[in-house]
Amino acid sequence: MKRTAVAGAIVAAATAASPAIAVAPPARVQVGATEFNLGLSRHVIKAGRALIELANYGEDLHDLRLRRIGGTKIWGTPVVRPEETALLSAKLPPGRYRLWCSIADHRARGMSAMLYVRR
């Protein structure tokens, strides 16, 4: 019994001496795709790690592209079939981001949206 108490005290002391590093969970956004619209579950997220899910609620194939206004890097998902999803993981700096479907003329037909990433 004494050994258990001593071992527990040592573990508690070691845990208190080395604080845990808090890692913020990633921001999450779902982008629902239909013909011919992109709907975001939220329009503002915090900068840093982000998980962006494309959910295809339509009848056509869709994908998702994402680029910060003024930037050159484009993030994207693979093509998503109806009733399927794809997950995009990215580290996003602050700024305004344009989202769109790059398949055929989908963007020109209204499949675009704006996402704001704040500090």
TIRO-2110 file (N, C-alpha, C; in Angstrom, 1 decimal):
// TIRO-2110
0.8, -1.2, 0.0, N, 1, A
0.0, 0.0, 0.0, CA, 1, A
0.9, 1.2, 0.0, C, 1, A
1.9, 1.2, 0.8, N, 2, A
2.8, 2.4, 0.9, CA, 2, A
3.5, 2.6, -0.5, C, 2, A
3.9, 1.5, -1.2, N, 3, A
4.6, 1.7, -2.5, CA, 3, A
3.6, 2.4, -3.5, C, 3, A
2.4, 2.0, -3.5, N, 4, A
1.4, 2.6, -4.4, CA, 4, A
1.3, 4.1, -4.1, C, 4, A
1.2, 4.5, -2.8, N, 5, A
1.1, 5.9, -2.5, CA, 5, A
2.3, 6.7, -2.9, C, 5, A
3.5, 6.1, -2.7, N, 6, A
4.7, 6.7, -3.1, CA, 6, A
4.8, 6.9, -4.6, C, 6, A
4.5, 5.8, -5.3, N, 7, A
4.5, 5.8, -6.8, CA, 7, A
3.5, 6.9, -7.3, C, 7, A
2.3, 6.9, -6.7, N, 8, A
1.3, 7.9, -7.1, CA, 8, A
1.8, 9.3, -6.9, C, 8, A
2.5, 9.6, -5.8, N, 9, A
3.0, 10.9, -5.4, CA, 9, A
4.1, 11.3, -6.4, C, 9, A
5.0, 10.3, -6.8, N, 10, A
6.0, 10.6, -7.8, CA, 10, A
5.4, 11.0, -9.1, C, 10, A
4.4, 10.3, -9.6, N, 11, A
3.8, 10.5, -10.9, CA, 11, A
3.1, 11.9, -10.8, C, 11, A
2.4, 12.2, -9.7, N, 12, A
1.8, 13.5, -9.6, CA, 12, A
2.8, 14.6, -9.6, C, 12, A
3.9, 14.5, -8.9, N, 13, A
4.9, 15.5, -8.9, CA, 13, A
5.5, 15.7, -10.2, C, 13, A
5.8, 14.6, -11.0, N, 14, A
6.4, 14.8, -12.3, CA, 14, A
5.4, 15.5, -13.3, C, 14, A
4.1, 15.1, -13.1, N, 15, A
3.1, 15.8, -14.0, CA, 15, A
3.0, 17.2, -13.7, C, 15, A
3.0, 17.6, -12.4, N, 16, A
3.0, 19.0, -12.1, CA, 16, A
4.2, 19.8, -12.5, C, 16, A
5.4, 19.1, -12.5, N, 17, A
6.6, 19.8, -12.8, CA, 17, A
6.7, 20.1, -14.3, C, 17, A
6.1, 19.3, -15.1, N, 18, A
6.2, 19.5, -16.6, CA, 18, A
4.8, 19.7, -17.1, C, 18, A
4.4, 21.0, -17.3, N, 19, A
3.1, 21.3, -17.7, CA, 19, A
2.8, 20.8, -19.1, C, 19, A
1.6, 20.4, -19.3, N, 20, A
1.1, 19.8, -20.6, CA, 20, A
1.1, 21.0, -21.7, C, 20, A
1.5, 20.7, -22.8, N, 21, A
1.5, 21.7, -23.9, CA, 21, A
0.1, 21.6, -24.5, C, 21, A
-0.6, 22.7, -24.4, N, 22, A
-2.0, 22.8, -25.0, CA, 22, A
-2.0, 23.1, -26.5, C, 22, A
-2.6, 22.2, -27.2, N, 23, A
-2.7, 22.3, -28.6, CA, 23, A
-4.1, 22.6, -29.0, C, 23, A
-4.3, 23.8, -29.6, N, 24, A
-5.7, 24.2, -30.0, CA, 24, A
-6.3, 23.2, -31.0, C, 24, A
-7.5, 22.8, -30.9, N, 25, A
-8.1, 21.9, -31.9, CA, 25, A
-8.2, 22.7, -33.2, C, 25, A
-8.2, 22.0, -34.3, N, 26, A
-8.4, 22.7, -35.6, CA, 26, A
-9.8, 23.3, -35.7, C, 26, A
-9.8, 24.4, -36.5, N, 27, A
-11.1, 25.0, -36.8, CA, 27, A
-11.8, 24.0, -37.8, C, 27, A
-13.1, 24.0, -37.8, N, 28, A
-13.8, 23.1, -38.7, CA, 28, A
-14.9, 23.8, -39.4, C, 28, A
-15.0, 23.5, -40.7, N, 29, A
-16.0, 24.1, -41.6, CA, 29, A
-16.5, 23.0, -42.5, C, 29, A
-17.8, 22.9, -42.7, N, 30, A
-18.3, 22.0, -43.7, CA, 30, A
-18.8, 22.9, -44.8, C, 30, A
-18.5, 22.5, -46.0, N, 31, A
-19.0, 23.1, -47.2, CA, 31, A
-19.9, 22.1, -47.9, C, 31, A
-21.2, 22.5, -48.0, N, 32, A
-22.1, 21.7, -48.7, CA, 32, A
-22.3, 22.1, -50.1, C, 32, A
-22.1, 21.2, -51.0, N, 33, A
-22.2, 21.4, -52.5, CA, 33, A
-23.5, 20.9, -53.0, C, 33, A
-24.2, 21.7, -53.8, N, 34, A
-25.4, 21.3, -54.6, CA, 34, A
-25.2, 22.0, -55.9, C, 34, A
-26.2, 21.8, -56.8, N, 35, A
-26.2, 22.4, -58.1, CA, 35, A
-26.9, 23.8, -58.0, C, 35, A
-26.3, 24.8, -58.1, N, 36, A
-24.9, 25.2, -58.3, CA, 36, A
-24.6, 26.2, -57.2, C, 36, A
-24.3, 25.7, -56.0, N, 37, A
-24.2, 26.5, -54.8, CA, 37, A
-23.2, 25.8, -53.9, C, 37, A
-22.4, 26.7, -53.1, N, 38, A
-21.6, 26.2, -52.0, CA, 38, A
-22.2, 26.9, -50.7, C, 38, A
-22.5, 26.1, -49.7, N, 39, A
-23.0, 26.6, -48.5, CA, 39, A
-22.0, 26.3, -47.4, C, 39, A
-21.6, 27.3, -46.6, N, 40, A
-20.6, 27.1, -45.5, CA, 40, A
-21.3, 27.0, -44.2, C, 40, A
-20.9, 26.1, -43.3, N, 41, A
-21.4, 26.0, -42.0, CA, 41, A
-21.1, 27.2, -41.1, C, 41, A
-20.0, 27.8, -41.4, N, 42, A
-19.6, 29.1, -40.8, CA, 42, A
-18.7, 29.8, -41.8, C, 42, A
-18.7, 31.2, -41.7, N, 43, A
-18.0, 32.0, -42.7, CA, 43, A
-16.7, 32.6, -42.1, C, 43, A
-16.5, 32.4, -40.8, N, 44, A
-15.3, 33.0, -40.1, CA, 44, A
-14.7, 31.9, -39.2, C, 44, A
-13.4, 31.7, -39.4, N, 45, A
-12.7, 30.8, -38.5, CA, 45, A
-11.4, 31.4, -38.0, C, 45, A
-10.8, 30.8, -37.0, N, 46, A
-9.5, 31.3, -36.5, CA, 46, A
-8.3, 30.8, -37.3, C, 46, A
-7.3, 31.6, -37.5, N, 47, A
-6.1, 31.2, -38.3, CA, 47, A
-5.5, 30.0, -37.6, C, 47, A
-4.8, 29.2, -38.4, N, 48, A
-4.1, 28.0, -37.9, CA, 48, A
-4.6, 26.8, -38.6, C, 48, A
-4.5, 25.7, -37.9, N, 49, A
-5.0, 24.4, -38.5, CA, 49, A
-6.5, 24.4, -38.7, C, 49, A
-6.9, 23.9, -39.9, N, 50, A
-8.3, 23.9, -40.2, CA, 50, A
-8.6, 22.6, -40.9, C, 50, A
-9.8, 22.1, -40.7, N, 51, A
-10.3, 20.9, -41.4, CA, 51, A
-11.6, 21.4, -42.1, C, 51, A
-11.5, 21.3, -43.4, N, 52, A
-12.6, 21.7, -44.2, CA, 52, A
-13.2, 20.5, -45.0, C, 52, A
-14.5, 20.2, -44.7, N, 53, A
-15.1, 19.0, -45.2, CA, 53, A
-16.0, 19.5, -46.4, C, 53, A
-15.8, 18.8, -47.5, N, 54, A
-16.7, 19.0, -48.7, CA, 54, A
-17.7, 17.9, -48.6, C, 54, A
-19.0, 18.2, -48.5, N, 55, A
-20.1, 17.3, -48.5, CA, 55, A
-20.9, 17.5, -49.8, C, 55, A
-20.9, 16.5, -50.7, N, 56, A
-21.7, 16.6, -51.9, CA, 56, A
-23.1, 16.2, -51.7, C, 56, A
-24.0, 17.2, -51.6, N, 57, A
-25.4, 16.9, -51.5, CA, 57, A
-26.2, 17.0, -52.8, C, 57, A
-25.4, 17.2, -53.9, N, 58, A
-26.0, 17.3, -55.2, CA, 58, A
-26.1, 16.0, -55.9, C, 58, A
-26.3, 16.2, -57.2, N, 59, A
-26.4, 15.0, -58.1, CA, 59, A
-25.2, 14.9, -59.0, C, 59, A
-24.4, 16.0, -59.1, N, 60, A
-23.3, 16.0, -60.0, CA, 60, A
-22.0, 15.8, -59.2, C, 60, A
-20.9, 15.5, -59.9, N, 61, A
-19.6, 15.5, -59.2, CA, 61, A
-19.2, 16.9, -58.9, C, 61, A
-18.5, 17.1, -57.7, N, 62, A
-18.0, 18.4, -57.3, CA, 62, A
-16.6, 18.2, -56.7, C, 62, A
-15.9, 19.3, -56.6, N, 63, A
-14.7, 19.4, -55.9, CA, 63, A
-14.6, 20.7, -55.2, C, 63, A
-13.5, 21.0, -54.5, N, 64, A
-13.4, 22.3, -53.8, CA, 64, A
-12.0, 22.8, -53.9, C, 64, A
-11.9, 24.1, -54.3, N, 65, A
-10.6, 24.8, -54.3, CA, 65, A
-10.7, 25.9, -53.4, C, 65, A
-9.6, 26.3, -52.8, N, 66, A
-9.5, 27.4, -51.8, CA, 66, A
-8.2, 28.1, -52.0, C, 66, A
-8.3, 29.5, -52.1, N, 67, A
-7.1, 30.3, -52.3, CA, 67, A
-7.3, 31.6, -51.5, C, 67, A
-6.3, 32.0, -50.8, N, 68, A
-6.3, 33.3, -50.1, CA, 68, A
-6.2, 34.4, -51.1, C, 68, A
-7.1, 35.5, -51.0, N, 69, A
-7.1, 36.6, -51.9, CA, 69, A
-5.7, 37.3, -51.7, C, 69, A
-5.0, 37.5, -52.9, N, 70, A
-3.7, 38.0, -52.9, CA, 70, A
-2.6, 37.0, -52.8, C, 70, A
-3.0, 35.7, -52.5, N, 71, A
-2.0, 34.6, -52.4, CA, 71, A
-2.0, 33.8, -53.7, C, 71, A
-1.0, 32.9, -53.8, N, 72, A
-0.9, 32.1, -55.0, CA, 72, A
-1.1, 30.6, -54.7, C, 72, A
-1.0, 30.1, -53.4, N, 73, A
-1.3, 28.7, -53.1, CA, 73, A
-2.7, 28.4, -53.2, C, 73, A
-3.0, 27.3, -53.9, N, 74, A
-4.4, 26.8, -54.0, CA, 74, A
-4.4, 25.4, -53.3, C, 74, A
-5.3, 25.3, -52.3, N, 75, A
-5.6, 24.0, -51.7, CA, 75, A
-6.8, 23.4, -52.4, C, 75, A
-6.9, 22.1, -52.3, N, 76, A
-8.1, 21.4, -53.0, CA, 76, A
-8.4, 20.0, -52.5, C, 76, A
-9.6, 19.6, -52.9, N, 77, A
-10.0, 18.2, -52.6, CA, 77, A
-10.0, 17.5, -53.9, C, 77, A
-10.1, 16.2, -53.8, N, 78, A
-10.4, 15.4, -55.0, CA, 78, A
-11.8, 15.6, -55.4, C, 78, A
-12.2, 15.0, -56.5, N, 79, A
-13.6, 15.1, -57.0, CA, 79, A
-14.4, 14.2, -56.0, C, 79, A
-15.6, 14.7, -55.7, N, 80, A
-16.4, 14.0, -54.7, CA, 80, A
-17.7, 13.6, -55.4, C, 80, A
-18.1, 12.4, -55.3, N, 81, A
-19.3, 11.9, -55.9, CA, 81, A
-20.5, 12.3, -55.1, C, 81, A
-21.7, 12.2, -55.6, N, 82, A
-22.9, 12.6, -54.8, CA, 82, A
-23.0, 11.7, -53.6, C, 82, A
-23.4, 12.3, -52.5, N, 83, A
-23.6, 11.7, -51.2, CA, 83, A
-22.3, 11.2, -50.5, C, 83, A
-21.2, 11.7, -51.0, N, 84, A
-19.9, 11.4, -50.4, CA, 84, A
-19.2, 12.7, -49.9, C, 84, A
-18.1, 12.6, -49.2, N, 85, A
-17.4, 13.7, -48.6, CA, 85, A
-15.9, 13.6, -48.8, C, 85, A
-15.2, 14.7, -48.7, N, 86, A
-13.7, 14.7, -48.7, CA, 86, A
-13.3, 15.7, -47.7, C, 86, A
-12.2, 15.4, -47.0, N, 87, A
-11.7, 16.3, -46.0, CA, 87, A
-10.4, 16.9, -46.4, C, 87, A
-10.3, 18.2, -46.3, N, 88, A
-9.1, 19.0, -46.6, CA, 88, A
-8.5, 19.5, -45.3, C, 88, A
-7.2, 19.2, -45.0, N, 89, A
-6.6, 19.7, -43.8, CA, 89, A
-5.5, 20.7, -44.3, C, 89, A
-5.5, 21.9, -43.7, N, 90, A
-4.6, 22.9, -44.1, CA, 90, A
-4.3, 23.8, -42.9, C, 90, A
-3.1, 24.5, -43.0, N, 91, A
-2.8, 25.5, -42.0, CA, 91, A
-3.0, 26.8, -42.7, C, 91, A
-4.0, 27.6, -42.3, N, 92, A
-4.4, 28.8, -43.0, CA, 92, A
-4.0, 30.1, -42.3, C, 92, A
-3.2, 30.9, -42.9, N, 93, A
-2.9, 32.3, -42.3, CA, 93, A
-4.1, 33.2, -42.4, C, 93, A
-4.1, 34.2, -41.7, N, 94, A
-5.3, 35.2, -41.7, CA, 94, A
-5.5, 35.7, -43.1, C, 94, A
-6.7, 36.0, -43.4, N, 95, A
-7.0, 36.6, -44.7, CA, 95, A
-8.4, 36.2, -45.2, C, 95, A
-8.8, 36.7, -46.4, N, 96, A
-10.0, 36.3, -47.0, CA, 96, A
-9.7, 35.2, -48.1, C, 96, A
-10.5, 34.2, -48.1, N, 97, A
-10.3, 33.1, -48.9, CA, 97, A
-11.5, 32.9, -49.9, C, 97, A
-11.2, 32.7, -51.1, N, 98, A
-12.3, 32.4, -52.1, CA, 98, A
-12.3, 30.9, -52.2, C, 98, A
-13.5, 30.3, -52.2, N, 99, A
-13.7, 28.9, -52.4, CA, 99, A
-14.5, 28.7, -53.6, C, 99, A
-14.3, 27.6, -54.4, N, 100, A
-15.0, 27.4, -55.6, CA, 100, A
-14.9, 25.9, -56.0, C, 100, A
-15.8, 25.5, -56.9, N, 101, A
-15.8, 24.2, -57.5, CA, 101, A
-15.1, 24.4, -58.9, C, 101, A
-14.1, 23.6, -59.1, N, 102, A
-13.3, 23.8, -60.4, CA, 102, A
-13.8, 22.9, -61.5, C, 102, A
-14.9, 22.2, -61.3, N, 103, A
-15.3, 21.3, -62.4, CA, 103, A
-16.1, 22.1, -63.4, C, 103, A
-15.8, 21.8, -64.7, N, 104, A
-16.5, 22.4, -65.8, CA, 104, A
-16.8, 23.9, -65.6, C, 104, A
-18.1, 24.3, -65.8, N, 105, A
-18.5, 25.7, -65.6, CA, 105, A
-19.2, 25.9, -64.2, C, 105, A
-19.0, 25.1, -63.3, N, 106, A
-19.6, 25.2, -62.0, CA, 106, A
-19.4, 26.5, -61.3, C, 106, A
-18.2, 27.0, -61.3, N, 107, A
-17.8, 28.3, -60.7, CA, 107, A
-18.6, 29.4, -61.3, C, 107, A
-18.7, 29.4, -62.7, N, 108, A
-19.4, 30.5, -63.4, CA, 108, A
-20.9, 30.4, -63.1, C, 108, A
-21.4, 29.2, -62.8, N, 109, A
-22.8, 29.1, -62.5, CA, 109, A
-23.2, 29.3, -61.0, C, 109, A
-22.2, 29.8, -60.2, N, 110, A
-22.5, 30.2, -58.9, CA, 110, A
-21.9, 29.4, -57.8, C, 110, A
-21.0, 28.4, -58.1, N, 111, A
-20.4, 27.6, -57.0, CA, 111, A
-19.2, 28.3, -56.5, C, 111, A
-19.4, 29.3, -55.8, N, 112, A
-18.2, 30.0, -55.1, CA, 112, A
-18.7, 30.6, -53.8, C, 112, A
-17.8, 30.8, -52.9, N, 113, A
-18.1, 31.3, -51.6, CA, 113, A
-16.9, 32.0, -51.0, C, 113, A
-17.1, 32.7, -49.9, N, 114, A
-16.0, 33.4, -49.2, CA, 114, A
-15.8, 32.9, -47.8, C, 114, A
-14.6, 32.7, -47.4, N, 115, A
-14.3, 32.3, -46.0, CA, 115, A
-13.3, 33.3, -45.4, C, 115, A
-13.6, 33.8, -44.2, N, 116, A
-12.7, 34.8, -43.5, CA, 116, A
-11.9, 34.1, -42.4, C, 116, A
-10.6, 34.2, -42.5, N, 117, A
-9.7, 33.6, -41.5, CA, 117, A
-9.1, 34.7, -40.7, C, 117, A
-9.5, 34.8, -39.4, N, 118, A
-9.0, 35.9, -38.5, CA, 118, A
-7.9, 35.4, -37.6, C, 118, A
-7.2, 36.4, -37.1, N, 119, A
-6.1, 36.1, -36.1, CA, 119, A
-6.6, 35.4, -34.9, C, 119, A
END
